[in-house]
Amino acid sequence: MALLDKEIDITRNIKIIEWLKSELLTDVANLFKALINGVREEVHEVVSDTLANIILICYLLGRRLGISYNSIELKIENKIKLGLIENHDVEKYYGDLSELSRHLNSSRIKNNK
């Protein structure tokens, strides 16, 4: 019986992974469709909602693939640090990486209180 339960769990996990992949593709397509019209006030909500879905799906997909949330966040932090060191264009022209780093750090400080 234990072997059957394990097979069912593996099958269920594969189905969830495939579903998450299709959701990710759907949301990326929806983002592109929304951006065709430009980021106007009326599409701002759609774009922010879609981006939130994409981020959420990426976390869940990583988890189903055996990657912890902490590992994903460490990778993000490392990519931000590398972008700051290399003075990536989004940092050089807009300061986006510094701002994102401050945001993530302030969110952690709030959560640790």
Phi, psi and omega in degrees: 000325182295324180294319179296317178299320180294319179295320178295319179296318178296316179298316179298317180298317179298317179297318179295318178300314180297320178297315179298320178298317180291323176297319179298313179297319179298315181291325176295318177297318178297322177298313180298319178298317180295324182285342177302324181277357183081159182274082176266172182305317184287336178263354181303316180296318180295316181295314181294323178294317180294318177298320177297319177299316181298315180297314179300313180299320179298318176299312182294320178296316176302315179300315179294336179269005176091016180255125182287156177300320179299320179296318178298314180295323177296321177297318179298313179302316180295322178293323176296313179301316179296318178298323177292317180296316182278358181053055179307152183304320180294337176275315183300316185268332187234342182072022184296321182292319177298317180296317179295318178300315178298318180298311181297319179294319180292326177295321179292320180298317179298318182288334181276351181278000000 
